Amino acid sequence: MAKKQKDVVCGMDVNESSKFKSEHNKQKYYFCSESCKKEFDSKPKKYAH
């Protein structure tokens, strides 16, 4: 079973197998949709913890 991560843009639980993912400061982030990924990619410092 794939491990769950929190989409930092919308708060949804997302499987690590999601095709929508980004990396910022050597940390991986997973997203529920392309729109959440694009939002994160445009302002990663706003969402990265």
ChimeraX commands (.cxc) that place a marker at each C-alpha (Angstrom):
marker #1 position 0.00,0.00,0.00 radius 0.5
marker #1 position 1.32,3.43,-0.95 radius 0.5
marker #1 position 2.22,5.79,1.86 radius 0.5
marker #1 position 0.02,8.88,2.25 radius 0.5
marker #1 position 1.29,12.45,2.24 radius 0.5
marker #1 position -0.55,15.74,2.75 radius 0.5
marker #1 position -0.99,17.98,-0.30 radius 0.5
marker #1 position 0.42,21.21,1.18 radius 0.5
marker #1 position -1.68,23.37,-1.17 radius 0.5
marker #1 position -5.21,22.00,-0.57 radius 0.5
marker #1 position -4.71,19.69,2.44 radius 0.5
marker #1 position -5.89,16.45,0.79 radius 0.5
marker #1 position -4.26,13.13,1.62 radius 0.5
marker #1 position -2.33,11.92,-1.45 radius 0.5
marker #1 position -0.57,8.63,-2.21 radius 0.5
marker #1 position 3.17,8.88,-2.80 radius 0.5
marker #1 position 2.46,7.12,-6.10 radius 0.5
marker #1 position 0.76,10.31,-7.37 radius 0.5
marker #1 position 2.06,11.49,-10.73 radius 0.5
marker #1 position 1.95,15.08,-9.45 radius 0.5
marker #1 position 5.08,15.74,-7.38 radius 0.5
marker #1 position 7.77,18.36,-6.93 radius 0.5
marker #1 position 10.97,18.73,-4.99 radius 0.5
marker #1 position 12.05,21.79,-3.02 radius 0.5
marker #1 position 15.15,22.01,-0.78 radius 0.5
marker #1 position 15.70,18.25,-1.23 radius 0.5
marker #1 position 12.23,17.44,0.12 radius 0.5
marker #1 position 9.53,15.81,-2.01 radius 0.5
marker #1 position 5.98,17.13,-2.11 radius 0.5
marker #1 position 2.96,15.27,-3.51 radius 0.5
marker #1 position -0.20,16.78,-4.99 radius 0.5
marker #1 position -3.74,15.67,-5.79 radius 0.5
marker #1 position -3.86,17.51,-9.11 radius 0.5
marker #1 position -1.85,19.38,-11.69 radius 0.5
marker #1 position -3.34,22.68,-10.50 radius 0.5
marker #1 position -2.05,22.15,-6.93 radius 0.5
marker #1 position 1.38,21.22,-8.31 radius 0.5
marker #1 position 1.46,24.36,-10.48 radius 0.5
marker #1 position 0.44,26.53,-7.52 radius 0.5
marker #1 position 3.23,25.02,-5.39 radius 0.5
marker #1 position 5.80,25.35,-8.19 radius 0.5
marker #1 position 4.95,29.05,-8.63 radius 0.5
marker #1 position 5.38,29.83,-4.89 radius 0.5
marker #1 position 7.23,26.97,-3.14 radius 0.5
marker #1 position 8.37,29.08,-0.16 radius 0.5
marker #1 position 4.72,29.84,0.67 radius 0.5
marker #1 position 3.90,26.13,1.05 radius 0.5
marker #1 position 7.17,24.38,2.01 radius 0.5
marker #1 position 7.47,23.62,5.71 radius 0.5
marker link #1:1,2 radius 0.2
marker link #1:2,3 radius 0.2
marker link #1:3,4 radius 0.2
marker link #1:4,5 radius 0.2
marker link #1:5,6 radius 0.2
marker link #1:6,7 radius 0.2
marker link #1:7,8 radius 0.2
marker link #1:8,9 radius 0.2
marker link #1:9,10 radius 0.2
marker link #1:10,11 radius 0.2
marker link #1:11,12 radius 0.2
marker link #1:12,13 radius 0.2
marker link #1:13,14 radius 0.2
marker link #1:14,15 radius 0.2
marker link #1:15,16 radius 0.2
marker link #1:16,17 radius 0.2
marker link #1:17,18 radius 0.2
marker link #1:18,19 radius 0.2
marker link #1:19,20 radius 0.2
marker link #1:20,21 radius 0.2
marker link #1:21,22 radius 0.2
marker link #1:22,23 radius 0.2
marker link #1:23,24 radius 0.2
marker link #1:24,25 radius 0.2
marker link #1:25,26 radius 0.2
marker link #1:26,27 radius 0.2
marker link #1:27,28 radius 0.2
marker link #1:28,29 radius 0.2
marker link #1:29,30 radius 0.2
marker link #1:30,31 radius 0.2
marker link #1:31,32 radius 0.2
marker link #1:32,33 radius 0.2
marker link #1:33,34 radius 0.2
marker link #1:34,35 radius 0.2
marker link #1:35,36 radius 0.2
marker link #1:36,37 radius 0.2
marker link #1:37,38 radius 0.2
marker link #1:38,39 radius 0.2
marker link #1:39,40 radius 0.2
marker link #1:40,41 radius 0.2
marker link #1:41,42 radius 0.2
marker link #1:42,43 radius 0.2
marker link #1:43,44 radius 0.2
marker link #1:44,45 radius 0.2
marker link #1:45,46 radius 0.2
marker link #1:46,47 radius 0.2
marker link #1:47,48 radius 0.2
marker link #1:48,49 radius 0.2
view
